[in-house]
Amino acid sequence: MRIRHGAKGHRAATAVLVAAALSLSLTACGGGDDGSDRKNTGAESTQSGPEQPKQPSAAEGAEGAEEPGAGATLAVIKGANGFEFTISAAERDEGGFLTLSGTVKNISSGRKIPPVQWNGQENQVKRTGPSLGGVTLIDKAGKKRYYVLRDTEGYPLTTTGLGAFEAGASVDFFAQFPAPPEETEALDLQIPLMPSATIEIG
């Protein structure tokens, strides 16, 4: 009887110990999962979330903005024929050239065709079609006239193929001339059928 009672007591004590061990193990595992999962989830959410763009301050916005129409304008020439030339640059090149550039615009309310006088009078220039081969530069001080340069085949080094301009339409143009002496700082621009204008050169 003592032996059976002792065995029963031993089994009961063992069961209690096993149950306690299992309870501690489950508690430890559950606590670790809750804590680590919450931390990892928070880290992943922070890393994978979209970065918010930095909002510029008022001062930064003012510095980064470019004012419209901030580009240089050397001259604006308006003709009675409904065209307007805006000269934006006249700069010397290293090869001894002077390049004139800007825009020509139809400021009338109707369709306009560039006048043939703009092309120039030479037969080799006329064959290129509508162009600005007739534009010249006058150096009053040096008493010289500069014509648009031609290539080896006689084509003018300027914008060619000028077609009809619809009302309000504009195109960019360029024209290349021999560069005047370094001491020359201003030239008169002459476009056939347009008023002349004095431009400063770089």
C-alpha positions as CSV (number, residue, x, y, z in Angstrom):
1,M,0.0,0.0,0.0
2,R,2.8,2.4,0.8
3,I,4.5,1.6,-2.5
4,R,1.4,2.3,-4.5
5,H,0.7,5.5,-2.6
6,G,4.2,6.6,-3.2
7,A,4.0,5.9,-6.9
8,K,0.8,7.8,-7.2
9,G,2.3,10.8,-5.3
10,H,5.4,10.7,-7.5
11,R,3.3,10.7,-10.7
12,A,1.2,13.5,-9.4
13,A,4.3,15.6,-8.6
14,T,5.8,14.9,-12.0
15,A,2.6,15.9,-13.8
16,V,2.5,19.2,-11.9
17,L,6.2,19.9,-12.8
18,V,5.5,19.1,-16.5
19,A,2.5,21.3,-16.6
20,A,4.4,24.1,-14.9
21,A,7.2,23.8,-17.4
22,L,4.9,23.8,-20.4
23,S,3.1,26.9,-19.0
24,L,6.4,28.7,-18.6
25,S,7.6,27.7,-22.1
26,L,4.4,28.9,-23.7
27,T,4.5,32.2,-21.8
28,A,8.1,32.8,-22.8
29,C,7.4,32.0,-26.5
30,G,4.3,34.1,-26.6
31,G,6.0,37.1,-25.0
32,G,8.9,36.9,-27.4
33,D,6.7,36.7,-30.5
34,D,4.6,39.6,-29.4
35,G,7.5,41.9,-28.6
36,S,9.7,41.0,-31.6
37,D,6.8,41.0,-34.1
38,R,5.7,44.4,-33.0
39,K,9.3,45.8,-33.3
40,N,10.0,44.2,-36.7
41,T,6.6,45.3,-38.1
42,G,7.3,48.9,-37.0
43,A,10.7,48.9,-38.6
44,E,9.4,47.4,-41.9
45,S,6.6,49.9,-42.0
46,T,9.1,52.8,-41.5
47,Q,11.4,51.5,-44.2
48,S,8.8,50.6,-46.8
49,G,6.6,53.7,-46.4
50,P,6.9,56.4,-49.2
51,E,9.3,59.2,-48.4
52,Q,7.6,62.5,-48.0
53,P,9.0,65.1,-50.4
54,K,10.7,68.0,-48.7
55,Q,8.6,71.1,-49.0
56,P,10.7,74.1,-50.0
57,S,10.5,77.1,-47.8
58,A,9.4,80.5,-49.1
59,A,13.1,81.6,-49.4
60,E,14.1,78.4,-51.3
61,G,11.2,78.8,-53.7
62,A,12.1,82.4,-54.5
63,E,15.7,81.5,-55.2
64,G,14.9,78.6,-57.5
65,A,12.3,80.3,-59.6
66,E,13.3,82.0,-62.8
67,E,11.6,85.2,-63.8
68,P,9.9,85.0,-67.2
69,G,11.5,87.0,-69.9
70,A,14.8,87.2,-68.0
71,G,16.8,86.5,-71.2
72,A,18.7,89.4,-72.8
73,T,17.2,91.3,-75.7
74,L,19.5,93.4,-77.9
75,A,16.8,94.9,-80.1
76,V,13.2,94.5,-81.2
77,I,12.4,95.6,-84.8
78,K,8.8,96.0,-85.9
79,G,8.0,96.4,-89.6
80,A,4.9,97.8,-91.4
81,N,4.7,94.4,-93.2
82,G,3.5,92.7,-90.0
83,F,6.7,91.0,-89.0
84,E,8.7,91.5,-85.8
85,F,12.4,90.6,-85.2
86,T,13.7,90.1,-81.7
87,I,17.5,90.0,-81.5
88,S,18.6,88.0,-78.5
89,A,22.4,87.5,-79.1
90,A,25.3,88.7,-81.3
91,E,28.4,87.0,-80.3
92,R,31.9,86.4,-81.8
93,D,33.0,82.9,-82.4
94,E,36.5,81.6,-82.1
95,G,36.7,81.1,-85.9
96,G,36.4,84.8,-86.6
97,F,32.7,84.8,-87.1
98,L,29.8,86.8,-85.6
99,T,26.6,84.9,-85.0
100,L,23.3,86.8,-84.8
101,S,20.3,84.9,-83.3
102,G,16.8,85.6,-82.2
103,T,13.2,85.1,-83.4
104,V,11.0,86.4,-86.2
105,K,7.2,86.6,-85.6
106,N,4.1,87.4,-87.5
107,I,2.4,90.0,-85.3
108,S,-0.4,90.7,-87.7
109,S,-3.9,89.1,-87.6
110,G,-3.5,87.3,-90.9
111,R,-1.2,84.9,-92.7
112,K,2.0,86.4,-93.9
113,I,4.7,85.3,-96.4
114,P,8.3,86.5,-95.9
115,P,9.2,89.1,-98.5
116,V,11.6,88.0,-101.3
117,Q,13.9,90.9,-100.4
118,W,15.0,89.0,-97.3
119,N,16.6,86.4,-99.5
120,G,19.2,88.7,-101.1
121,Q,19.9,89.4,-104.7
122,E,22.5,86.8,-105.7
123,N,21.4,83.9,-107.9
124,Q,23.2,81.3,-105.7
125,V,21.3,82.6,-102.6
126,K,17.9,82.8,-104.4
127,R,18.0,79.0,-105.2
128,T,17.9,78.2,-101.5
129,G,14.4,79.5,-101.3
130,P,13.1,81.9,-98.6
131,S,16.0,82.8,-96.2
132,L,17.6,85.7,-94.4
133,G,20.5,85.9,-96.9
134,G,19.8,89.6,-97.5
135,V,20.4,90.8,-93.9
136,T,23.5,93.0,-93.4
137,L,25.5,94.6,-90.6
138,I,26.9,98.2,-90.9
139,D,30.0,99.4,-89.0
140,K,29.6,103.1,-89.3
141,A,32.8,103.9,-87.5
142,G,34.8,101.5,-89.7
143,K,32.7,102.3,-92.8
144,K,32.2,98.7,-93.6
145,R,29.2,96.5,-94.5
146,Y,29.1,92.9,-93.5
147,Y,27.1,90.3,-95.5
148,V,25.8,86.9,-94.4
149,L,28.5,84.4,-95.1
150,R,28.2,81.8,-97.8
151,D,29.5,78.2,-97.8
152,T,31.6,76.7,-100.6
153,E,28.5,76.0,-102.6
154,G,27.1,79.5,-102.3
155,Y,24.5,78.7,-99.7
156,P,24.0,81.4,-97.0
157,L,24.9,80.6,-93.4
158,T,21.6,81.6,-92.1
159,T,18.1,80.2,-91.6
160,T,16.6,79.0,-94.8
161,G,13.3,77.5,-95.9
162,L,11.1,80.2,-94.3
163,G,7.5,79.4,-95.2
164,A,4.3,81.2,-94.6
165,F,3.6,82.5,-91.1
166,E,0.2,82.0,-89.6
167,A,-1.0,84.9,-87.4
168,G,1.0,84.9,-84.2
169,A,3.5,82.3,-85.4
170,S,7.2,82.7,-84.8
171,V,10.5,80.8,-85.6
172,D,14.0,81.0,-84.3
173,F,16.7,82.3,-86.7
174,F,20.4,82.7,-87.0
175,A,22.7,84.5,-89.4
176,Q,26.5,84.3,-89.5
177,F,28.8,87.2,-90.5
178,P,32.5,87.9,-90.6
179,A,33.5,89.2,-87.2
180,P,34.4,92.9,-87.1
181,P,37.5,94.1,-85.3
182,E,37.7,93.6,-81.5
183,E,37.3,97.3,-80.8
184,T,34.0,97.4,-82.6
185,E,31.3,97.2,-79.9
186,A,28.1,98.1,-81.9
187,L,26.7,97.6,-85.4
188,D,23.6,98.6,-87.3
189,L,21.4,95.7,-88.3
190,Q,19.6,96.1,-91.6
191,I,16.8,93.8,-92.7
192,P,15.2,94.6,-96.0
193,L,11.9,96.4,-95.7
194,M,12.4,96.7,-91.9
195,P,13.7,99.7,-89.8
196,S,17.4,99.5,-88.9
197,A,18.5,99.0,-85.3
198,T,21.8,99.4,-83.4
199,I,22.9,96.3,-81.5
200,E,25.8,95.7,-79.1
201,I,28.0,92.8,-79.9
202,G,30.0,90.5,-77.6
